Amino acid sequence: MVRGLYTAWTGLYNEQKRLDVIANNIANAATTGYKQEGVTSQSFDDMLTIKIRDFSEGKQDRIIGSMSLGVKVGEVYTNHKQGPLRVTGNTYDLALDGEGFFQMKVTDAAGNDHIRYTRAGNFTITQEGYITDADGNHLQGESGDLPVPTDATIVFDTDGTVYANGEAIDKLVIVDFEDYNYLKKFADTMYEPVDGATQIEAAGALRQSCLEQSNVNVVQEMVQMIAITRAYEANQKVVQTMDSTLDQAVNSVGRV
């Protein structure tokens, strides 16, 4: 019975984690460049079940079969499938049509700079002429931070070349990675390569005045949320049943 409680608890924990991930997906359904996350479930290794030695079997062990002790969260993964592109008409809204990432310089609270990558291209220009995201992180060109004349007409070519009044002034750093499993996620739309990541040339084409929308399917997420809620309730009923059985064993059978 105690094993049944533990098995039901593992189910509750697993469904809670899945629900948290889906809730985050729905909350970011309108976030530019956000990539849907999912959770895999993994059962514990089956254990060999042996009947305890008693007089009914002549005090001999007898194999009954195998049983699972519950389920656990396997991993949280990211679906990097491209989201739909939306035309905005804004000069500094950029999107990648195909695979690739924008390179950003991110400064942490301690003042340290980090190079990270994103698909979110909702950029703006500062008074100093630097192209940044909403958090002030600098979009990177081949020369580093990308300064552009604030009074010039800015055009971005499909290969990332930046033109000011028809003159090329820099080129965006757009890269890709051989295996996205070697990318560590930061916040909602930032990624940083870890040991083993292999950088390759990006195949995506730059689209100016466009934004890549989230690839979250809200209807699909809602359907999964309903299924998870029902699975959670089923595990709750198992816990309640086990609790009732233990109560009977302690308060009724114990008195006899």
C-alpha positions as CSV (number, residue, x, y, z in Angstrom):
1,M,0.0,0.0,0.0
2,V,2.8,2.4,0.8
3,R,4.4,1.6,-2.5
4,G,1.0,2.5,-4.1
5,L,1.2,5.9,-2.4
6,Y,4.7,6.5,-3.8
7,T,3.7,5.4,-7.3
8,A,0.8,7.8,-7.3
9,W,3.0,10.6,-5.9
10,T,5.4,10.2,-8.8
11,G,2.5,10.5,-11.2
12,L,1.3,13.7,-9.5
13,Y,4.8,15.2,-9.6
14,N,5.3,14.3,-13.3
15,E,1.9,15.8,-14.3
16,Q,2.6,18.9,-12.3
17,K,5.9,19.4,-14.2
18,R,4.2,18.9,-17.5
19,L,1.5,21.4,-16.5
20,D,4.1,24.0,-15.6
21,V,5.8,23.7,-19.0
22,I,2.5,23.9,-20.9
23,A,1.4,27.0,-18.8
24,N,4.7,28.6,-19.7
25,N,4.1,27.8,-23.4
26,I,0.7,29.4,-23.3
27,A,2.0,32.5,-21.4
28,N,4.6,33.0,-24.2
29,A,2.3,32.2,-27.1
30,A,2.6,35.9,-28.2
31,T,6.3,36.2,-27.4
32,T,8.5,37.0,-30.5
33,G,10.9,34.2,-31.2
34,Y,9.7,31.9,-28.4
35,K,10.1,28.2,-29.0
36,Q,7.7,25.6,-27.6
37,E,8.9,23.4,-24.8
38,G,7.9,19.8,-24.0
39,V,8.5,17.2,-21.4
40,T,9.2,13.5,-21.8
41,S,8.2,11.0,-19.2
42,Q,10.3,8.0,-18.2
43,S,9.2,5.0,-16.1
44,F,11.4,3.6,-13.4
45,D,13.1,0.3,-14.1
46,D,10.8,-2.6,-13.6
47,M,11.5,-4.6,-10.5
48,L,11.2,-8.4,-10.2
49,T,8.3,-9.3,-7.9
50,I,8.7,-12.5,-5.7
51,K,6.0,-13.9,-3.5
52,I,7.1,-14.0,0.1
53,R,7.9,-17.4,1.5
54,D,4.9,-18.8,3.5
55,F,3.2,-22.1,4.2
56,S,1.0,-21.9,1.1
57,E,4.1,-22.5,-1.1
58,G,6.0,-24.7,1.2
59,K,8.2,-21.8,2.2
60,Q,9.6,-21.5,-1.3
61,D,10.2,-18.2,-3.2
62,R,8.0,-17.9,-6.3
63,I,8.4,-15.4,-9.0
64,I,5.2,-13.5,-9.6
65,G,6.3,-11.1,-12.4
66,S,7.6,-7.6,-12.7
67,M,6.2,-4.3,-11.6
68,S,6.9,-0.6,-12.2
69,L,7.6,1.7,-9.2
70,G,6.3,4.8,-10.9
71,V,7.2,7.5,-13.4
72,K,9.7,10.4,-13.5
73,V,10.3,13.4,-15.7
74,G,12.8,12.4,-18.5
75,E,13.8,15.8,-19.8
76,V,12.5,19.2,-20.8
77,Y,13.2,19.8,-24.5
78,T,12.8,22.7,-26.9
79,N,11.0,22.5,-30.3
80,H,13.1,24.7,-32.6
81,K,10.7,24.6,-35.5
82,Q,10.3,28.0,-37.1
83,G,7.3,30.1,-36.2
84,P,5.3,32.1,-38.8
85,L,6.6,35.4,-40.0
86,R,4.6,38.6,-39.5
87,V,5.2,41.7,-41.5
88,T,5.4,44.8,-39.2
89,G,6.8,47.5,-41.4
90,N,9.2,48.6,-38.7
91,T,12.8,49.2,-39.9
92,Y,14.5,47.4,-37.0
93,D,12.2,44.4,-36.8
94,L,14.2,41.5,-38.1
95,A,13.4,37.8,-38.7
96,L,15.3,34.8,-39.9
97,D,13.6,32.8,-42.6
98,G,15.2,29.4,-42.1
99,E,17.8,28.2,-39.5
100,G,20.1,30.5,-37.6
101,F,20.4,32.8,-34.7
102,F,21.2,36.5,-34.1
103,Q,24.3,37.0,-32.0
104,M,23.7,39.3,-28.9
105,K,26.0,40.8,-26.3
106,V,24.4,40.4,-22.9
107,T,25.6,42.2,-19.8
108,D,24.7,40.5,-16.5
109,A,24.1,42.2,-13.1
110,A,27.8,41.9,-12.2
111,G,28.8,43.8,-15.4
112,N,30.2,40.8,-17.2
113,D,29.5,40.4,-20.9
114,H,28.2,37.2,-22.4
115,I,27.6,36.2,-26.1
116,R,24.2,34.6,-26.5
117,Y,21.9,33.8,-29.4
118,T,18.3,34.5,-30.1
119,R,15.6,34.3,-32.8
120,A,13.7,37.2,-31.3
121,G,14.3,40.1,-33.7
122,N,12.1,42.9,-32.2
123,F,15.0,45.4,-32.0
124,T,15.1,49.2,-31.5
125,I,17.8,51.8,-31.9
126,T,19.2,53.8,-29.0
127,Q,20.0,57.5,-28.9
128,E,23.6,56.6,-29.4
129,G,22.7,54.7,-32.5
130,Y,23.1,51.1,-31.2
131,I,20.6,48.4,-32.1
132,T,19.4,46.6,-29.0
133,D,16.6,44.4,-27.8
134,A,14.0,45.3,-25.2
135,D,16.4,44.5,-22.4
136,G,19.2,46.7,-23.8
137,N,21.3,43.8,-25.1
138,H,23.4,44.8,-28.1
139,L,22.9,43.1,-31.5
140,Q,26.3,42.1,-32.8
141,G,27.9,42.8,-36.2
142,E,31.2,41.6,-37.5
143,S,32.8,44.7,-35.9
144,G,31.1,44.2,-32.5
145,D,28.3,46.4,-31.3
146,L,26.4,47.7,-34.3
147,P,26.3,51.5,-34.4
148,V,24.2,53.0,-37.2
149,P,23.5,56.7,-38.1
150,T,20.2,57.6,-36.5
151,D,19.3,60.0,-39.3
152,A,20.1,57.6,-42.2
153,T,17.8,55.2,-44.1
154,I,18.8,51.7,-42.9
155,V,18.4,48.7,-45.0
156,F,19.2,45.1,-44.1
157,D,20.1,42.7,-46.9
158,T,19.1,39.0,-46.8
159,D,22.7,38.0,-46.0
160,G,22.8,40.4,-43.0
161,T,24.7,43.2,-44.6
162,V,23.6,46.6,-43.2
163,Y,23.3,49.6,-45.5
164,A,23.0,53.3,-44.4
165,N,21.9,55.5,-47.2
166,G,22.9,52.9,-49.7
167,E,26.4,52.4,-48.3
168,A,27.4,49.1,-46.6
169,I,28.5,49.8,-43.0
170,D,28.6,46.4,-41.3
171,K,27.2,42.8,-41.5
172,L,25.2,41.1,-38.8
173,V,26.7,38.0,-37.2
174,I,24.1,35.2,-38.0
175,V,25.2,31.7,-37.0
176,D,23.7,28.3,-36.5
177,F,24.7,25.1,-34.6
178,E,25.1,21.6,-35.7
179,D,23.1,20.1,-32.7
180,Y,20.7,22.2,-30.7
181,N,21.0,19.8,-27.8
182,Y,24.2,21.7,-26.9
183,L,22.3,25.0,-26.4
184,K,21.4,26.1,-22.9
185,K,18.3,28.2,-22.6
186,F,18.3,31.6,-20.8
187,A,15.0,33.4,-20.0
188,D,12.4,32.8,-22.7
189,T,14.3,33.4,-26.0
190,M,18.1,33.4,-25.3
191,Y,20.5,30.5,-25.8
192,E,24.1,29.9,-25.0
193,P,26.3,27.1,-26.4
194,V,27.8,24.6,-23.9
195,D,30.8,22.4,-24.3
196,G,30.5,20.2,-27.4
197,A,28.5,22.8,-29.4
198,T,29.7,23.1,-33.0
199,Q,29.0,26.4,-34.8
200,I,28.1,26.2,-38.5
201,E,27.1,28.7,-41.1
202,A,23.5,29.8,-40.9
203,A,21.3,28.9,-43.9
204,G,18.4,31.3,-43.0
205,A,17.8,34.5,-44.9
206,L,17.3,37.8,-43.1
207,R,13.9,39.5,-43.5
208,Q,13.6,43.2,-42.6
209,S,10.4,44.6,-41.2
210,C,9.3,41.1,-40.1
211,L,9.0,39.3,-36.8
212,E,9.0,35.5,-36.2
213,Q,6.1,34.6,-34.0
214,S,6.0,31.9,-31.4
215,N,5.7,28.4,-32.7
216,V,3.2,27.5,-29.9
217,N,-0.1,26.1,-31.0
218,V,-2.4,27.3,-28.3
219,V,-5.3,25.0,-29.1
220,Q,-3.0,22.0,-28.9
221,E,-1.6,23.2,-25.6
222,M,-5.1,23.6,-24.2
223,V,-6.0,20.0,-25.2
224,Q,-2.9,18.7,-23.5
225,M,-3.6,20.7,-20.4
226,I,-7.1,19.1,-20.1
227,A,-5.5,15.6,-20.5
228,I,-2.9,16.4,-17.9
229,T,-5.6,17.7,-15.5
230,R,-7.5,14.4,-15.8
231,A,-4.4,12.4,-15.3
232,Y,-3.6,14.4,-12.2
233,E,-7.1,13.8,-10.8
234,A,-6.7,10.1,-11.4
235,N,-3.5,10.0,-9.4
236,Q,-5.2,12.0,-6.6
237,K,-8.0,9.4,-6.5
238,V,-5.3,6.6,-6.1
239,V,-3.8,8.5,-3.1
240,Q,-7.2,8.9,-1.6
241,T,-8.0,5.2,-2.0
242,M,-4.7,4.2,-0.5
243,D,-5.2,6.6,2.4
244,S,-8.7,5.1,3.0
245,T,-7.3,1.6,2.9
246,L,-4.5,2.5,5.4
247,D,-7.0,4.1,7.7
248,Q,-9.1,0.9,7.7
249,A,-6.0,-1.2,8.4
250,V,-4.9,1.0,11.3
251,N,-8.2,1.8,12.9
252,S,-10.3,-1.3,12.2
253,V,-8.0,-4.3,11.6
254,G,-5.7,-3.1,14.3
255,R,-8.4,-3.2,16.9
256,V,-9.2,-6.8,16.1
